């Protein structure tokens, strides 16, 4: 089959690789119908993610059709259309039983390597380094999906791929980011970063009862999308002093009730953010700690991997800020968010700006990384 493979820093290429096979009786094989490039993929593309090997198959946002099933799979049959969550979870460990699926004890076969880096092992992830399991990703024609009865969700034929694909990551990630901010009806919510996760965090903040949503970014096409799709108030700068002053003016000196960091460690060189993931400058978090109201809520769905230099933790401590963060517990959100799509409360396809073939993925990565041609989100078809 054809698959997009990591070949080193800023080098990916479509290779012919062996077709995946059933390895465990709980596996399924899917034929990929749609897959996407995520901002987290750019961390890998930039050579910033540890324990990547040449030839690793990339991609963790994908869906498709079931073509083969292990003998113990009960939830699906051949021909079912399924969306695959990017986290892989066993469904039986203490963390899975507590709905903390991204912390699964059993799904990462390289748990010792993960412990060396993080202190504990977390769940396996598709297409996301050997530290996190070394699982082949979904920017490919076919994918093996472990623990099939726990992770994937069947989607109705009435919904197009475009409307459900982002259940695989960025819609639940944005929603959990908003939920972790503990938004109460009437709150003012400020969101740093209007990339794909930020766009869904904005829409999720409205769903959770926000009275005002303020979006902060410097990339015109992202800000325009947020304004067009989500009716937000905008701050079109990332200058720390200006952001703080504007937020104080907009909230009568109080500061936002809830702040969400959808920037994380920016991997592609937006002005104001350090390119070195191992020593990321926490510009967004620093602004959040200063701007958030006293005893306010801070949510961090933005990805951080290594050390963060200069984090002003003293501000957060002295202002009694509440911090919550983490990889998305995907399996917890799939059913309720699919229901929101079915009910027409959100059409996630608004995020798509570019459609390309899998064969064109190397060009798509460059376009996305360089923000060329107003590129916000690329969907690839094998």
C-alpha positions in Angstrom: 0.0 0.0 0.0 1.0 3.7 -0.2 1.7 5.6 3.0 3.3 8.9 4.0 6.5 8.2 5.9 8.8 10.3 8.0 12.3 10.4 6.5 13.9 13.0 8.7 13.6 16.7 9.6 11.3 18.4 7.1 11.3 15.4 4.9 8.3 13.2 4.3 7.5 11.1 1.3 4.9 8.6 0.0 6.4 5.1 0.0 5.1 1.7 -0.8 5.0 -0.2 2.5 3.6 -3.6 3.6 -0.2 -3.8 4.0 -1.2 -4.0 7.7 -2.4 -7.4 9.1 -4.5 -8.5 12.0 -2.1 -9.0 14.9 -4.5 -9.5 17.8 -8.1 -10.9 17.8 -9.4 -7.4 18.9 -7.9 -5.6 15.8 -9.7 -4.3 12.7 -8.2 -3.2 9.4 -9.7 -0.1 7.8 -9.5 1.2 4.3 -8.8 5.0 4.8 -11.3 7.3 3.0 -10.2 10.6 4.6 -7.2 11.7 6.6 -5.9 15.1 7.7 -2.7 16.9 8.7 -2.7 18.2 12.3 -0.6 20.9 13.9 0.9 18.1 16.0 2.2 16.5 12.8 4.3 19.6 12.3 6.2 18.9 15.5 7.2 15.6 13.9 7.9 17.2 10.5 10.1 19.8 12.2 12.3 17.1 13.8 11.2 18.1 17.2 9.5 14.9 18.4 11.8 12.3 20.1 12.0 8.6 19.1 10.9 8.9 15.5 12.4 6.5 13.1 12.9 6.8 9.3 10.0 5.1 7.5 7.4 5.6 10.3 3.9 6.1 8.9 2.5 9.4 9.9 -1.0 10.7 10.7 -3.5 10.5 13.6 -6.7 12.1 12.1 -8.4 9.5 9.9 -11.5 7.5 9.2 -12.5 4.8 6.8 -14.3 1.5 6.0 -13.8 -1.7 7.9 -12.4 -4.4 5.6 -11.1 -7.0 8.0 -11.9 -8.0 11.6 -10.2 -10.0 14.4 -12.0 -13.0 15.7 -13.0 -11.2 19.0 -14.4 -8.0 17.5 -18.1 -7.6 18.4 -18.9 -4.0 17.7 -18.3 -3.8 13.9 -18.8 -5.7 10.6 -17.2 -5.4 7.3 -18.3 -2.3 5.4 -19.0 -0.2 8.5 -17.8 3.5 8.2 -15.8 4.3 11.3 -13.9 7.3 12.8 -10.7 6.4 14.7 -9.7 8.3 17.8 -6.0 9.2 17.9 -5.6 7.8 21.4 -5.5 4.0 21.7 -7.1 2.6 24.9 -7.6 -0.9 26.3 -10.9 -0.1 28.0 -10.2 -2.2 31.1 -7.4 -0.6 33.2 -8.1 1.8 36.1 -7.6 4.9 33.9 -9.9 3.7 31.2 -12.5 2.8 33.8 -12.3 6.4 35.1 -12.8 7.7 31.5 -9.2 8.9 31.4 -8.5 7.1 28.2 -5.3 9.0 27.1 -3.7 7.7 30.3 -4.3 4.0 29.5 -2.0 1.6 31.3 -2.0 -1.1 28.6 -2.1 0.3 25.1 1.5 1.5 24.8 3.9 -1.5 24.0 6.9 0.8 24.6 5.9 1.8 28.1 9.5 1.7 29.5 10.6 4.2 26.8 7.7 6.4 27.7 8.5 6.2 31.4 12.1 7.3 30.7 10.8 10.5 29.2 7.6 11.2 31.2 8.0 9.3 34.4 4.9 7.2 33.6 3.6 5.6 30.4 0.5 7.1 28.7 -1.7 5.6 26.0 -0.4 4.7 22.6 -1.1 7.2 19.8 -1.3 6.6 16.1 1.5 7.9 14.0 3.2 9.6 16.9 6.7 8.3 17.8 8.0 5.1 19.3 7.8 6.6 22.8 4.0 6.5 22.3 3.9 3.0 20.9 5.3 3.2 17.3 1.8 2.6 15.8 1.6 3.2 12.1 -0.6 6.2 11.4 -3.5 7.0 9.1 -1.9 9.0 6.3 -2.1 5.8 4.4 -4.4 3.5 2.3 -5.0 1.0 5.2 -4.5 1.0 8.9 -4.5 -1.6 11.7 -6.6 -0.4 14.6 -6.1 -2.2 18.0 -8.8 -2.5 20.7 -11.4 -2.0 18.1 -14.4 -2.4 20.4 -13.0 0.4 22.6 -11.9 3.1 20.3 -13.6 3.6 16.9 -17.1 4.9 16.4 -19.5 3.9 13.7 -20.9 6.8 11.7 -24.2 6.9 9.8 -24.2 6.9 6.0 -26.2 10.2 6.1 -23.1 12.1 7.3 -20.3 12.8 4.9 -16.6 12.2 5.8 -16.1 16.0 6.1 -18.7 16.3 8.9 -17.3 13.5 11.1 -13.5 13.2 10.3 -12.5 15.7 12.9 -14.1 13.6 15.7 -10.7 11.8 15.3 -8.9 14.6 17.2 -9.5 18.3 16.9 -13.2 18.6 17.6 -13.0 16.6 20.9 -9.6 18.2 21.7 -11.2 21.7 21.4 -14.2 20.6 23.3 -12.2 19.1 26.2 -10.1 22.2 26.2 -13.3 24.3 26.7 -14.7 21.8 29.2 -11.5 21.9 31.2 -11.9 25.7 31.5 -15.0 25.1 33.6 -17.0 27.6 31.7 -20.1 28.8 33.4 -23.1 30.5 31.8 -22.3 34.1 31.4 -18.5 33.8 31.5 -16.1 35.7 29.3 -13.7 33.2 27.6 -10.4 34.2 26.0 -8.7 31.7 23.6 -5.1 32.0 22.5 -4.6 30.5 19.0 -7.1 30.3 16.2 -5.7 27.2 14.5 -8.0 24.2 14.1 -8.1 23.3 17.8 -8.7 26.9 18.7 -11.6 27.1 16.2 -13.3 24.1 17.8 -12.5 25.5 21.3 -14.3 28.7 20.3 -17.4 26.8 19.1 -17.3 24.6 22.2 -17.2 27.6 24.5 -20.4 28.8 23.0 -22.0 25.4 23.5 -21.0 25.4 27.1 -22.7 28.7 27.8 -20.1 31.4 27.4 -21.5 34.9 27.1 -18.4 36.4 25.3 -15.6 34.7 23.4 -12.4 36.6 22.6 -10.0 35.1 20.1 -6.3 36.0 20.0 -4.0 35.4 17.0 -1.9 37.1 14.4 -2.7 34.9 11.3 -5.3 36.7 9.2 -6.9 33.6 7.6 -7.4 32.1 11.1 -8.9 35.2 12.5 -11.1 35.7 9.5 -12.3 32.1 9.9 -13.1 32.6 13.6 -15.0 35.8 12.8 -16.9 34.3 9.9 -17.8 30.9 11.6 -18.0 31.7 15.3 -19.0 35.3 15.8 -16.1 36.1 18.2 -14.5 39.3 19.4 -10.9 39.4 18.0 -7.5 40.6 19.1 -5.3 40.7 16.1 -1.9 40.8 17.8 0.3 38.5 19.9 2.3 41.4 21.5 2.1 40.7 25.2 1.6 44.2 26.4 -1.0 45.0 23.8 -2.9 41.7 24.5 -3.0 42.5 28.2 -4.1 46.1 27.8 -6.8 45.1 25.3 -8.2 42.4 27.5 -8.3 44.7 30.5 -10.2 47.3 28.4 -12.6 44.7 27.2 -13.3 43.3 30.7 -13.3 46.5 32.7 -10.0 45.6 34.4 -11.2 42.2 35.6 -9.7 39.9 33.1 -11.4 36.9 31.3 -13.0 34.3 33.6 -11.6 31.5 31.6 -8.5 31.3 29.4 -7.6 28.5 26.9 -4.1 28.0 25.5 -4.6 26.5 22.0 -1.0 27.5 20.9 1.2 25.2 22.9 4.7 24.8 21.5 4.4 26.3 18.1 6.4 24.2 15.7 6.4 26.3 12.6 7.8 29.7 13.5 4.9 32.0 14.0 6.4 35.3 15.1 6.5 35.5 18.9 6.9 31.8 19.5 10.2 29.9 19.9 10.8 27.1 17.4 12.7 24.9 19.8 10.2 22.5 21.3 12.6 21.2 23.9 12.9 24.7 25.3 9.7 26.4 24.3 9.1 30.0 25.3 5.6 30.0 26.9 4.4 33.3 25.3 0.8 32.3 25.3 0.8 30.9 28.8 2.7 34.0 30.1 0.0 36.2 28.6 -2.7 34.0 30.1 -1.3 34.0 33.6 -1.1 37.8 33.5 -4.5 38.4 31.9 -6.7 35.9 33.5 -8.9 37.1 36.4 -7.9 36.2 39.9 -9.0 32.7 40.8 -9.8 32.2 37.1 -9.6 29.0 35.1 -6.8 28.1 32.7 -7.1 25.2 30.3 -4.1 23.9 28.2 -5.0 21.7 25.3 -2.0 23.1 23.4 0.8 20.5 23.0 3.9 20.7 25.1 6.5 18.0 25.1 9.8 19.1 26.6 10.9 21.9 29.0 9.3 25.3 29.0 11.7 28.1 29.7 10.7 31.2 31.7 7.2 30.0 32.7 5.9 32.6 35.2 4.4 30.1 37.6 4.6 32.6 40.4 1.9 34.7 38.8 -0.4 31.7 38.5 0.2 30.7 42.1 -0.2 34.2 43.6 -3.4 34.8 41.6 -4.8 31.4 42.7 -5.4 30.3 39.1 -6.8 26.9 38.4 -4.9 24.9 35.8 -6.1 21.8 33.9 -4.4 20.2 30.9 -3.8 16.9 29.1 -4.1 14.8 26.0 -7.7 14.3 25.0 -9.7 11.4 26.5 -11.1 10.7 23.1 -13.3 7.8 23.7 -15.2 9.8 26.4 -16.3 12.4 23.8 -17.0 10.5 20.6 -20.7 9.6 21.2 -21.9 12.9 22.6 -20.0 15.0 20.0 -21.3 12.8 17.1 -24.8 13.5 18.5 -24.1 17.2 18.2 -23.1 16.8 14.6 -26.2 14.6 13.9 -28.5 17.3 15.5 -26.9 20.0 13.4 -25.5 21.9 16.4 -22.1 22.1 14.6 -20.8 21.3 11.1 -17.1 20.6 11.6 -16.4 20.8 7.9 -16.1 24.6 8.2 -12.5 24.1 9.1 -11.4 22.6 5.8 -9.5 25.0 3.5 -7.6 22.5 1.2 -8.3 19.1 -0.2 -5.4 17.1 -1.7 -4.5 13.6 -2.7 -2.3 11.4 -0.4 0.3 11.5 -3.2 0.5 15.2 -2.7 1.1 15.0 1.0 4.7 16.3 1.0 3.5 19.5 -0.8 0.6 19.7 1.6 2.9 19.6 4.7 4.9 22.5 3.3 1.8 24.5 2.5 0.4 23.9 6.0 3.7 24.6 7.8 4.4 27.8 5.8 0.7 29.0 6.0 0.7 29.4 2.2 -2.5 30.0 0.2 -4.5 30.8 3.4 -4.1 27.1 4.5 -5.7 26.3 7.8 -6.7 22.6 7.4 -5.8 20.0 4.8 -7.8 16.9 4.1 -6.1 14.1 2.2 -7.7 11.3 0.2 -5.8 8.1 -0.6 
